[in-house]
Each structure stands twice: as C-alpha cells, then as structure tokens.
Amino acid sequence: MDRFPAAPEPPHLDATAPTGPLADTDSDDLSTLGYEQKLRRSIGGFTSFALAFSMVSINTGIVTLFNDPFDRAGGVAILLWLVVIPMVFTVVLVYAHLAGRIPLTGYAYQWSSRLVGPHFGWFTGWIALVSFIAGTAATAAAVGSVFAPEIWDDPSRGQVQALSIGVTLVVCLLNVFGVRIAGIVNNVGASIELVGTVLLALVLAVGAFFAFRHTQGPAILTDTTPVDGSPITLTSVALAALLPVYVLLGWEGAADLAEETTDPRRTTPPAMIRAVAVSGAMGLIVFALLAIDLPAVPATFLSGPGNPVLHLVGAQVGEVARAVMTVVAFASLFACLIANMAVATRMVFALGRDKMLPGSTALASVGRRTGAPVTAILVITALAIALNLLNAGLVEKIFAMVGLTYYLTYALTLTATAVAHRKGRIPSAPEGVFSLGRWLWPTLVVGLVWCATVIVVLTVPDENNQTALTVVVGVGLGFVWWLLGLRRRINTGQAGPPAAAVSSTSDRHGASGV
C-alpha cells in the first residue's frame, strides 16, 4: 500500500542499491528511499559536527558528575576513559557505516526497519525516543542543579526545578522557530564550549606544572582510595567507568537530522566520528587536569559547598576564571539542550510520518514558515518537563535512565546490522561515502559485547535496579501500544516505512555494503 503518493518511487526499488549517484539532489535521493522532502535542509558540515558535539557535551557530564569516579574508585577511575573511548568508537563506526547508506530522519528506527523489519524497527525507534526524551530532561535538570546555586545561596528543590523548566521552555521556542535559528544558536554554544574547553585545558596544564602551589599532582591518577575510604571492587570500578559512558552519548543526533543536512551521506558519518574523537580526547585531558589540580585531597575538597569544578577553577585560577568557566558551562549545557530537543522531535516526526504513534498526523506536521515539526516539539517539551518533575530534578537518576536507553538502542541497532550483514541486506553506498568494508563484522562483534557489558552495569548493581525498572516501564508502554494496535497496522500496511523500501532486497553485497 503506497501511503506516499507525492514521493515518486521506482517500480523496482532496491534497498541495497547505491542511490546517491543516481540522485540529482538530496530531495531526489530522499524520494528513492520513499519520502518527499518536508523538513528544510540548511545543515552543513560544521553545523552537523556542532550538533553531534553539543549532544555529547563533555562539560555537561564533567561539571555535573565530577564527584562520581572519586566516590567509587578514587583518582585511578579517570584512566577508565582510555578503555571506554575505543569501545564507544566501535558503535560510532557502525553507525557511520549505516548513516551513509540510509540517510533518513529517524536513523536507528529507519535502519532497523529496513534491515530487519518494521516490528523490530518500532522497538528500536521507541527506545531511542525514550532515550532522547530522558536526555532532554537530564540536560535541563543539569542546568538547574549546576546553576541554581549560582543564583540562590541555598536553592530549594522547587527553585532548581523552576530553572530547569524555564530553560526547557526557552529552548522549545528556539526549536519552534526552525532548525536554522536553533542551528545558529547551537553553533555559537558549541564554539564557546570548544574554545573554552581548550583554553581551560591550557590554563590547567600550565598551572599544574608551573604555577599552582598546592595540587595533588599526577599521583592522584594512581590513587585507588574512594572518598569514603572503602576498598574498591569490580562493581565499583565498573560503576566508575559510567562517567565517560554518560559523556560519550548522543553523537548520533547528527544522523537523526539527515533530512535537514546537505549531502547527508557524506556529511553525517565524519561529523559523528569527529565529534566523538574530539570529545573523548578533550574529556580525558580536562578531567585528568582537573584531578591533578585539586588543591586538597578529594575527600576534603569534594565535600565542600557549590559545584566542585567551578569551585576548583575559582580556587586555583581566580574568580574571573570561575566566571568565564560558568559562562562556558552554561553555553555547553544550553547547546546540549537545544540539540537534544531537536533530535528528539525528529524521531517523533519520523515515527509519526510512518503512522507508528497515536496522533501521527499531528506529530508529523511541519510548520510552513519554519519547516519545523512544531507539534512534536511541544510534545517533547511537555514530556521532558514531566520527567523532570517525576524525578524531582535529580540529575543522577535521569542520567542513569539516559545511559541505559541509549545503550539498548545501540545494541538493537547493531543486532539489526549483524542480521542484515549475514543475509546480505546492507545497502551499498556511493563512491566516497564512509565504509567499514571487511572490518564491519569484527567491529560489530566487539560493539555488541561492549553494549552488553554496559547494559549489565546499568541494570545489575542494586543502586541501578530502580533505573532498570523505570526503563522497563517505558519500554513496556511501547510494547502495549504495539500489541494492542500497532502490530495489526504494520501487518496491514497502514504503518511503517514504505513497504517497497523495506521488503525489496538484493541477493548480492554491494561493494560498499560488506
């Protein structure tokens, strides 16, 4: 059943055929995948990178969760970044491989639907949507928890939540005005974060070795004593590794805005790879330098009032530097929130366009003047505020939910890719598009093992049981909707991506599809 009469579709659409060279424009390329151009294309190479970089937002994780590794395993936990970064890259590279072959808004949902089937794609897309909603709420909660103490001496929970909700509403308005306006603001925020973080690293490095008189020095990187003095265990080390895991999330947002990106097959893959490379390197360096520059042992310094990172910068460099760092941190969090809301609303749009959600027609509507999915933006804003209120603005609770849902999405997407690879269903790609080639399979295997490991750490320890239960409830809602209505709609062709684009496969691997 063809639900997209305005989008011309080849009579024998081959899901594994390289469509890029055959398309005169990005809109023509999109039409070969079953859709007409509705969203406004205005994202170039830098904006795509900036969006992925803002989604990761190293300052959001470090400023918000700086204490966590010291609480669990001591300073040695910082070295766990060296383990996490290459493991994250196994997932990034597979996503980059897919982004050049199926450049569609809805990324993981679309990929899984076309590689395995729309039922599998629904659960992948639903969990991805939950992760983006939680990510939007977590970033807003981080704004409240970090900056409320800068405004009020002893902020109440209500004041923290009010600040979080207020900034969420501002970001909602920016996204309603369109991706171009939101992109400009995001570019400014990402640039401030990038330049500010580099300058911070230089100041901390010079201070550590030449200027600061009282520091912990490099020896703290081998310290194995948690703040409370308890012995470290395998569980505490695994939990300590979650900080870089939480930081290096969200880079796939660039793929979710594929239909608003110019030449997305060639633009999106390097944007994601560069964002993670820059974020991983800068995150490790800055975190290590902050630890080295601690003016007192962690147990003493981290128990003080206020945000520890801002306090450290003020104590070692001065109040002017603290003020600058505050601006950089706010710009980072604000850009991160803009990016989170943008990708969340695009996932809603993608699912709504394929009639996969209740109220799909409204959710897939696009403003004529702005080219933005306004209804989807308003829905995401309401859900993010509700989640913030339900979790009482507690950042740690929401971050844990974000990490688990992100990694469930990664695991499902990599599973779909592995199944499609074995069946020869992965599309080939135009020349010049990123490809793992024969390295796809080993990268997939390592990536799946990594995803399984993170999911275990985020569910099995007692302190994460409640988070796991919350995620189960969220996933369960998606299952109930699928069971009661969506399954039949997919089976009868009333929902899901255009049938020909999903079912048509090739008996061969393309040269770029292996």
Buried (B, 14 or more C-beta within 10 A) or exposed (E): EEBBEEBEBBEEBBBBBBBBEEBEEBBEBBBBBBBEBBBBBBBBBBBBBBBBBBBBBBBBBBBBBBBBBBBBBBBBBBBBBEEBBEBBBBBBBBBBBBBBBBBBBBBBBBBBBBBBBBBBBBBBBBBBBBBBBBBBBBBBBBBBBBBBBBEEEEBEEEBBBBBBBEBBEEBBEBBBBBBBBBBBBBBBBBBBBBEBBBBBBEBBBEBBEEEBEEBBBEEBBEBEBBBEEEEBEEBBBBBBBBBBBBBBBBBBBBBBBBBBBBBBBBBBBBBBBBBBBBBBBBBBBBBBBBBBBBBBBBBEBBEEEEBBBBBBBBBBBEEEBBBBBBEBBBBBBBBBBBBBBBBBBBBBBBBBBBBBBEEBEBBBBBBEEBBBBBBBBBBBBEBBBEBBEEBEBBBBBBBBBBBBBBBBBBBBBBBBBBBBBEEBBBBBBBEEBBBBEEEBBEBBEBBBEBBEBBBEBBBEBEEBEEBBEBBEEBBEEBBEBBEEEBBEBBEEBBBBBBBBBBEBBBEEBBEBBB
